Amino acid sequence: MEYDKATEVNPFGYFKPAEEMLPLIQEVRNGYSTLHNFLLTLPASRQRAIAITDLETSAMWAIKGLVLNDSGSSQPNESGVTGA
């Protein structure tokens, strides 16, 4: 599925990743988890909280980018998710 076509359908709906994409998505999550755990060792501060929030945002966009740009991903007509 091409990104432009994917977002024309319903950019806020659920996109089901292809089975082949799942190991890569897990690898990305593992990398982000490693960095998150490191950030937790830093002194608690507003700056650390922002770094963690931005890390969460970055992880979301990285995974969404993988799914939306994978030709094997699909958007089910009825996913059970509100807005799909």
Helices and strands as residue ranges (DSSP letters): H 3-9, G 19-21, H 22-39, H 46-68
